[in-house]
């Protein structure tokens, strides 16, 4: 897009191969993509080659998150999780992908007391990231106290920064202004919409995390643009979107009913709409 690069994260929910996704993203209008390794191992090599062929950039690799809580556990289980993230840093360096995105916790059984062993393991990751010239972007998810502990522990590490998921902020973080806390350390974005916490009494579950198209939820997109501008974000606008509804919910059903080409065209329209707000916000604040 004129004056602003737009990027879309790959997603197994899109129903076509990773290679076909890249080609469709390009055809639709996106200039870049992010490699999703969050749910399964994906060989980045063919995608890196395809990116060059299609003249596209790769914003980041999303590391597997199913063992994120293991990082805080004693013993071998924690070391396995740490080594997996270290392997992903090496993959980024090998393929000259600038950033690895990682969750700091998974689940809702947090004891709100991040263990020192976890901070020590992330310290190893930070050190290796610096050696490799790769950035480690920590994402806001459930268990936000783990994110806060790590961002504080590594506040002076230039290789450690923030991945802002706008939808997660509405549900997992109850609308807390995380850019006020970490905006000056923002590496990458996960732009998506959401409806906040569904339960009247405020109980948060994973079904609150919808990843709707922008402008289909309750996000204040003018405010999102203002925050990005305030903290001088100059990177690509990367969107992380889902086509499938969570169990017992139907908000995403209209997406899954669409041919993938139509859905991606709609995603691009919404991305351009937000990018225009972002560009105008920057111009107005000059």
N, C-alpha and C positions, 0 to 999 in steps of 0.2 A: 504494500500500500504506500502511496506517496507520503513521504516524510516519516513513516512509521512501519517497522517490520512487525509482521504478525506471525505467530507460531502456534501450532496445535500439538498437544501431546497425543501420541499414539494410544490406542485403547483396544483391548481385545473385544470389547463390547461392539465395536464397529462392524464385526462380522466378516472382515476380509483380512488377508494376510498383511503382515507389517509392510512388505514391499508394495503391495497394492495401496495401502493407506498412504504411503509417501507420495505415490503417483497421483492419487486423488487429491491429496492436500495441495500439491503443486498446481494441478489443473484447476482447482477451486480458487486459488489465489494466495494461499499462505506461502510465506517465504521460507519458513523453517518448521522443524518438528522437534519433538522431544521423544527419546526412546524410553518406553515403559518396560522396565524389568521388575516392576513391583509385585507381580503375581507369578511370574515364571521366568526362567532363564531364556534370554533372546540373544542370538549371536549378532553383535553390532556390526561386524565386518561388512556383510552385504548391504546394510543400511547406510554405512559410511560411504561405501562406493556409490550407492544409488544417489546419496545426497550430492556428491560431486557431479554425477551425470545430470541431475535435475537442477543443478545450481542452487541448492538449498543449504541452509545452515542447520546444525544440530545444537539446540540450546542446552540440553543437559541429558543425563541418564538418571532415571528414577530408580533407586536401589530397591530390592525386595524389602518389604516391611513386615512380613509375617513373623519375624523373630526380633522385632524391635524391643519388646519387653525383656527378651533374653539378655540384652546388653547389660542389664542391671543385676543379673544373677551371678552368684558365685560359681566357680568351677568351669568344667568343660563346655557346658551349654552356652555360657556367656562368651567363651573364647571362639566357639564356632560362629556365633553371630558377628563378632568383631572381625574375624578373618574373612567373612563374606563381604563385609563392607570394604575391607582393605583390598580384596580382589576387585571390587567394583571401581575403586579409585585407580587401580592399575589399568583397568580397561579404559577408563576415561583418558588417562595419560597416553596409552598406546594409540588411541584413535583421535587424539587431539580434541577431545570433547571437554569444554572448559569447566563444567560443573557436575557434581554428583548431588542429587537431592535425597535426603534421608529423613524418615520419621524417627522421632526419639522415643516413642512408646506406642503400643497398640493395646487396646482393651480398656475396660472400665473398672478394673480391680486394683487401681493404683493405691498405694499406701501413702501417697503424697510425700514420700521421703526418699528422694533420689540417692542411691547408694554410691559411696565413693568409688567402688570398683567400676561403675559405669562411667563416671567422669574420667577415671584413669584410662579406660579403653578408648573413649572419644578423644582423649589427649593423644593417644597413639595415632588415631586417624588424622587429627589436626596436624601432627608432625609430618606424617607421610604425605598428606595433601600439600603441605608447604614444599616438601622435597620434590614432589612431582609437578608442581605448578598447577594443581587442580584446586578448585574451590569446593568446599563442603557446605551445602545449603541445608539448614535444618528447618523442617516444615512445622507449622502449627497444626497440631492434631489433638486428639484426646490426650489426657495426661499432660496438660500444658506445663505443670510444674517441672517436668523433666526438660522440656525446651528451655524454660527460664533458667534452670540450674546450669545448663550447658552454655547458654548465651552469656551468662555471667562469668562462668569459669574461663571462657575463651574470648572474652571481650577485647583482648589485645592481640588476638590471632587474626591476621588479615585473611587467612585461608578459610576462616569459619564465618558464615553469614546466615542470612535469613531467606527462606522461601515462604512467601506470603500467599496462603490459600484463602481467598476472600469468602468462599462458602463455608469453610471450616470455622472461620472467625465468627460467623453468625450462629453456628450450632455448638461446636465443641468448645468454643471460647466465649459463648454467651454474649457476643457483640463487643467484647473488650477490644479497645483500640490498640492492636499490636504494632501498627506502624509507628505509633507514638513511642513505643518501647524500642523497636528494632529497625525503623525505617531507614536510618543512616547506614544500616548494614545489609540492605536488601540486595540479594544476588539475582533471584528469578521470581517470576509470578506464576501462580495457579489461579487464573481468573475464571470464576464461575459464580452462579447465583444459587440462592438457597432460601428456605422459608423459616429458618431459625429452629428453635426447639419445639417439637410438636406437643409434648406432654404438658398438660396444664400445670402440674406441680413442679415442672422443671427437670424431670429426669432425662438425662441425655443418653441416647443409644446410637448405634451406627446407622440406623435407618433414618436419622435426621440428616445425613450427609448425602445430598441429592445430586450435586454437580449439574445444575440446570443451565440452560443457555442464558447468557446475560439478558436482563430485562424480563425474565420469566419469574423472578422471585421478589424478595423485599430489599435487595441490596440498593444502596444509594450510590449509583455509578458516578454521579458528579463528585461526591465525596471521595470515592476511590481514586478518581483522576486527580483531585486536589492533593491527596496524600502522596501519590506517586510523584507529582510535580514538586511538592514541598521538600521531599527528600532527594530530589535530583536524580530520579531514576531515568536512565538513558538506554536501558536494554530493550530487547524485543518484548512485546506484550504476548505472553504465552497463556493459552487457555487450556484448562483441563476439564473435559466435559464427559458426561455419561449419557448413554442412550437407553439404559435399562433401569426400570424402577426397582427400588428396594422392596423386600418382602412386605406384603400388606399395603403397599403404597402404589399410586398410579400416576404420579406427576410426570414421569418420563415416558409413559406409554405412547404419547403422541409422537415422540422421537423414534421409538423402535418401530412404529408403524410406517415410517417414511423410508423410501429407498435411501441407501447411504449417501448417494450423490445429492439428493435433495436435502438431507439433513446437513451435510457439510456445507452446502450452499447457504443454508440458513445460518449455520454457525459463522460463516465468513461475513454474512451481512451484519450479524450482531457484533462481531469483532470490529468491523469497520465503523459501526455506529459508536462503539465505545472509544475506538482510536480517535475518531473525530472530536469527541468530548475531551480526550486527553490532549490532543494537539491544540485545540482552542484554549484550554486551560493554561497550557504553557505560554501561548501567545499573549493571553490576557494578563499574565503575571510578569511579563518581561519589564 
